[in-house]
Amino acid sequence: MNLKRFIWLFISALLCLLVVLFGNAMTPKLGTSSGNGNPAILLFIPLSILFLVLVNQWIRVFKGLKMSLISLSLLIFTLAGYIIAGYVYQLRRLEIYRQIQAEAFESEYGKVDWAHIESITSGILSIHMNNQFFNVNTYFMMMAFSLLLCFLYKLIEGFINRSQGTSAEN
């Protein structure tokens, strides 16, 4: 395996992490106004590009690695399980975040306005949701998904090679 590929992969992963952490930092403090819109939505553009670059780099890193179709299938199912677990964890964190918002709202105004809390903690347009979309968990979910796509590519390539009678080792 080429060291240069690992270095570029590491740089891309680090850039993704920095963008995710920057998005997380754009979450306003509890009880403050969110201003006009959510500029962190724009971070999805570089993250999407970096994600595609990551998938390509993973494919290049694992290009020469010989893996059986069973191993690839197990890796794919493991990564899919990890992503599902990360999603469930994130849903739980959202419920906890809504509780924290409710407590902050109650201490500020003396009562909880659940309709308001629901509105500011729903969808990508709310700046209050940045810490739900941009965090370490979602970063690792993105890394896992990029690996999953890489291994899916290798699995499909292996099936194609097997059906054509060529070597499935690449």
N, C-alpha and C positions, 0 to 999 in steps of 0.2 A: 504494500500500500504506500502511496506517495505521501510524504510528509507535507508537501505543499497543499494538497487537498485538505488535509486535516487542519492546517493553519487557516485556510480560507473558510472552512466549515466553522471553526471556532470563532473567527471574526464575525461571520454572519450570525451565529447564535448569540454572540455578545451584543451585536447591534440590535437584534430582536429584544434582548433583555433590557437594553437601555431604553428602547422605544416603549416597552411595556411599563417600565418603572416611571418613565416620564408621564405616561398616561395616568398611572396611579397617582402621581403627585398632583395631577390637575383636579383631583376630587376636592371640593370645598369642605371646610370644617363643618362639623355638625351645627345646625341651627343658623347657618349663614345663607344669604341669598345666592342663587346660582348665576345671576347675571343673564346675559342674552345668549342662549344656546349652549352648545357643547363643542368647543373647538377640538377636543380630543378625538372626535369622530374622524377627523382628517388623518389621524395616526393609523387608521385602518388601511390607508393607501400604501404607505411604506411597509407596513407589516404584511400586507398581501404580496407585495413584490418580494420582500425578504423571505416569505414563506415558500414561494415558488423557487427562489434561489436555493433555499435549504433543501427542498426535495431533490432538486437537480444535483446538489453537492452530495447528499446522502447516496444517491444512485451512483455517482462517480466514485465515492469512497468504497462502496460495497461491490463495485463492478467486478473485480477480480476474485472476490470471495466465493468459494464453492459452498453452497448450502443445499440441503435436500429439500424437496417440496414439503415434506412433513415438518421440518424445522421452520421453514418459512410460514407455513400455516399456523404453527404454534405461536410464533412471534406475532403474527397478525392478530390472532385471537387474544393474546396477552395484552398487546397494545390497545386493542379495541376495548378490552375490559378495563384497562387503566383509564382510558378516555371517558368511559361511562362512569366509572367511580369518581373521576374528577368532576364530571358534570353534576352528579348527585351531591358531592361535597359542596360545589359552588351554589347549588340551590339551597342547601342548608345554611351556608354563609349568608345568602341573601335574606333568609328569614331572620337570622340573628342581626343583620344590619338594619332591617326594618324595625326590630325591637329597640335597637340602640337609637335609631332616628326618633322613635316614639318617645323614649325616655328623654331625649334632648328637647323634643317639642314640648313635652309636658313640663319640664323644668323651666322652659322659656315662657310658655304661655298659660300654664296651669291646667291644660287639658290636652288630650291627644286627638288630632284630626287625622283619622285613618285614611280618609279619602285623599288628603294631601300627601300623606306618607306613601300611599300606594301610587299616586301620580308621579312623585319624584323618584320612585324606585322601580319604575317600569320602563323598559325600552332603552334603546341606545341614545336617544335624544337628550336624556337627562344627565346633566353633569354630575349629579349625585351618584350615578351608576358607574363612574369611571373606575372606582376601586373594585368593582365587581367584574369588570371586563379586563382590566389591566392589573394583574397580580401574579404572584409567583406560580400559583396553581394553574392559571390559564396559560402562562408561559410554558410550563412543562407539558400541559395538554397540547399546545401547539407543536412543541418538539416531538411529542409522541405521535401526533397526527402526521407530521412530515415523515417520520420514520415508517409509519404504517403505510403511507402512500409509496414510499421507496420499496418496501417489502412486497406490497401488492404488485408493483411493477415487475419485481424480480419473479414473483410467483406466476404472473401471466406470461412473462417471457419464458419461464421454465415449461409451462404447459404448451406454449407455441413450439418451443424447441423439441419437446417430447413428441408432439403430434407430427412434426416434420421429420422426426427420426434423427435430429441432430443432438448434440450434447446439451444436456440441461445443467451443466456444471457452471456456466457463467451466469 
